Amino acid sequence: MLRWLRLLVTSLAVVMGLGVLVIAALLWLRLSEAPLPDLPESVALPHGAKPAAVTFARDWLVVVTEAGEVLLYDRQGKLRERLQP
């Protein structure tokens, strides 16, 4: 009976060790993603505006500020439209 208990405890320790390794690997994979792209240098935000989200498209760039304002830029960085919340 003691031999059976020792086998169960050993197998539980092995399974727990593998589980910790899997969790560590998943965290490493999730947290090592590439950082989000920066705002291009050619884009000048209005004074005091801080970007909360940036969307890149083929012909334009959309910036949503922390205040909720939506700024639409062309590829050259010229402000085309400004939508207030």
trRosetta pair geometry for C-beta under 8 A, 3 or more apart (Angstrom, degrees):
i j d omega theta_ij theta_ji phi_ij phi_ji
1 4 5.8 -53 -155 32 36 113
1 5 6.6 35 150 -17 66 105
2 5 5.6 -53 -149 37 36 113
2 6 6.4 39 152 -21 66 104
3 6 5.7 -53 -149 35 31 112
3 7 6.5 33 151 -19 63 105
4 7 5.7 -54 -151 35 31 113
4 8 6.5 31 152 -18 64 105
5 8 5.7 -53 -149 36 33 112
5 9 6.4 30 155 -17 66 106
6 9 5.9 -55 -145 38 31 109
6 10 6.2 31 155 -19 64 109
7 10 5.8 -56 -145 38 28 111
7 11 6.3 24 159 -14 64 108
8 11 6.0 -58 -144 40 28 106
8 12 6.2 30 155 -20 64 107
9 12 5.7 -53 -146 36 30 113
9 13 6.4 32 153 -20 63 105
10 13 5.7 -55 -151 35 31 112
10 14 6.5 30 152 -18 64 105
11 14 5.6 -50 -146 36 36 113
11 15 6.3 35 155 -18 67 105
12 15 5.8 -55 -145 39 31 109
12 16 6.2 30 156 -18 65 108
13 16 5.8 -55 -144 39 29 110
13 17 6.3 33 154 -21 63 107
14 17 5.7 -54 -149 35 30 113
14 18 6.5 28 154 -16 64 105
15 18 5.8 -54 -149 38 32 110
15 19 6.4 36 151 -22 64 106
16 19 5.5 -52 -148 35 33 116
16 20 6.5 35 153 -20 65 101
17 20 5.8 -51 -150 33 32 110
17 21 6.6 31 151 -16 63 105
18 21 5.6 -54 -150 37 35 113
18 22 6.3 36 153 -20 67 104
19 22 5.7 -52 -146 35 32 111
19 23 6.4 30 155 -16 65 105
20 23 5.8 -54 -147 38 31 110
20 24 6.3 32 154 -19 65 107
21 24 5.7 -55 -146 38 30 112
21 25 6.3 31 155 -19 65 107
22 25 5.7 -55 -147 37 30 111
22 26 6.3 30 154 -18 65 106
23 26 5.7 -54 -146 37 31 111
23 27 6.3 31 156 -17 65 106
24 27 5.8 -55 -147 38 30 110
24 28 6.3 31 154 -20 64 108
25 28 5.7 -54 -146 36 30 113
25 29 6.3 29 156 -17 65 106
26 29 5.8 -55 -146 38 30 109
26 30 6.2 23 158 -14 66 110
27 30 5.9 -60 -142 41 29 106
27 31 5.8 7 168 -3 67 117
28 31 6.5 -65 -133 47 21 97
28 32 5.9 10 169 -14 61 122
29 32 6.4 -67 -136 38 19 103
30 33 6.9 -28 -179 -27 36 106
36 54 7.6 134 157 48 120 109
37 54 7.1 -108 81 91 91 134
37 56 7.1 6 65 -29 147 137
39 43 5.5 -101 170 68 101 128
39 45 7.6 -8 168 -40 161 112
39 51 5.7 157 -62 -10 135 160
39 54 5.9 -159 -89 -93 81 150
39 63 7.0 39 -119 -105 121 128
40 43 5.1 93 69 -2 85 102
40 61 7.3 -102 17 -101 119 168
40 77 6.4 -124 99 -89 120 111
42 76 6.5 -112 158 168 142 44
42 77 3.2 -142 132 -43 96 152
43 61 6.5 -91 -87 97 140 149
43 63 7.1 139 170 -41 143 141
43 73 5.5 -22 -119 -123 108 174
43 77 4.5 -136 -73 -140 53 95
44 77 6.9 77 -1 163 73 112
44 79 7.8 -78 68 -36 80 108
45 49 4.3 -133 165 78 116 113
45 50 7.7 103 139 -83 163 21
45 51 6.7 -130 -84 -49 146 90
45 63 6.9 -114 -101 126 104 160
45 65 7.4 126 -157 -94 125 112
45 71 7.1 171 -127 27 77 173
46 49 4.7 73 63 -10 81 128
46 71 7.5 -167 -6 -93 102 140
46 82 7.8 58 -36 -122 137 140
49 65 4.5 -76 -161 -117 98 139
49 66 7.8 168 -164 26 58 81
49 67 7.1 -87 -123 17 77 115
49 69 6.8 -78 -125 62 121 132
49 71 7.5 70 169 -33 160 143
50 65 6.2 103 62 -158 45 85
50 66 4.8 8 74 -4 99 120
51 54 5.7 16 180 -57 138 97
51 63 5.1 -75 -117 -162 106 108
51 64 7.3 88 -157 69 68 47
51 65 6.2 -73 -102 -106 36 55
51 66 7.7 77 114 -32 8 78
52 64 5.3 -62 64 104 98 88
52 65 6.0 80 0 166 97 19
52 66 4.7 132 -57 -80 112 56
53 63 7.4 160 86 -157 55 44
53 64 4.3 11 53 47 99 111
54 61 7.0 -13 -168 -175 91 98
54 62 7.3 156 -157 85 44 56
54 63 5.5 -9 -106 -106 75 74
54 64 7.8 -145 -67 24 35 71
55 61 7.1 161 82 -161 57 51
55 62 4.3 -2 55 57 107 102
55 63 7.9 -158 25 -70 70 34
55 64 7.9 51 -7 -11 102 97
56 61 5.9 -13 -111 -113 58 83
57 60 5.1 7 61 60 116 72
57 61 7.0 -163 27 -79 77 38
57 62 7.3 48 -8 -6 112 96
59 74 7.1 -36 159 -149 76 74
59 75 6.1 -81 -161 -38 44 111
60 72 6.1 -7 180 -172 131 88
60 73 6.4 151 -165 82 76 49
60 74 5.8 -55 -109 -114 76 41
60 75 6.9 -91 -85 -48 32 68
60 80 7.3 -66 -131 23 119 144
61 72 7.7 147 78 -160 49 45
61 73 4.4 -21 64 66 98 104
61 74 7.7 20 19 105 85 5
61 75 7.2 119 -19 -96 100 43
61 77 7.8 -3 37 -101 140 51
62 70 6.5 -17 -167 -168 102 93
62 71 7.1 149 -158 79 51 53
62 72 5.7 -16 -104 -104 76 67
62 73 7.6 -173 -78 23 28 75
63 70 7.6 152 80 -158 48 45
63 71 4.5 -15 61 61 97 106
63 73 6.9 37 -4 -6 106 114
64 68 7.1 -19 -174 -144 95 30
64 69 7.3 161 -155 80 52 43
64 70 5.6 -19 -102 -102 75 69
64 71 7.7 -175 -79 21 27 74
65 68 6.8 -39 74 29 78 20
65 69 4.5 8 34 52 119 92
65 70 7.9 -139 9 -68 79 26
65 71 6.9 65 -32 -11 100 111
67 85 7.0 -143 138 -3 76 129
68 85 3.7 30 115 -67 124 141
69 82 6.8 -5 178 -171 111 87
69 83 6.8 162 -164 82 62 56
69 84 6.0 -25 -116 -116 90 46
69 85 6.2 -93 -74 -25 51 88
70 82 7.5 157 85 -158 57 40
70 83 4.1 -3 58 56 104 109
71 79 6.2 -57 -169 -132 104 101
71 81 7.6 165 -157 88 40 55
71 82 5.6 -3 -110 -110 71 75
71 83 7.9 -150 -67 26 33 70
72 79 7.5 98 75 -161 52 59
72 80 4.9 -63 106 66 96 100
72 81 4.1 12 45 53 121 94
72 82 7.5 -140 23 -65 77 38
72 83 7.6 57 -16 -9 103 99
73 77 5.8 -12 -179 -144 130 32
73 78 6.5 146 -155 70 79 33
73 79 5.7 -47 -98 -97 78 45
73 80 6.3 149 -121 4 22 90
74 77 7.3 -50 72 15 67 18
74 78 5.2 -1 38 54 106 89
74 80 5.5 96 -37 -45 88 122
79 82 6.6 15 176 -54 120 101
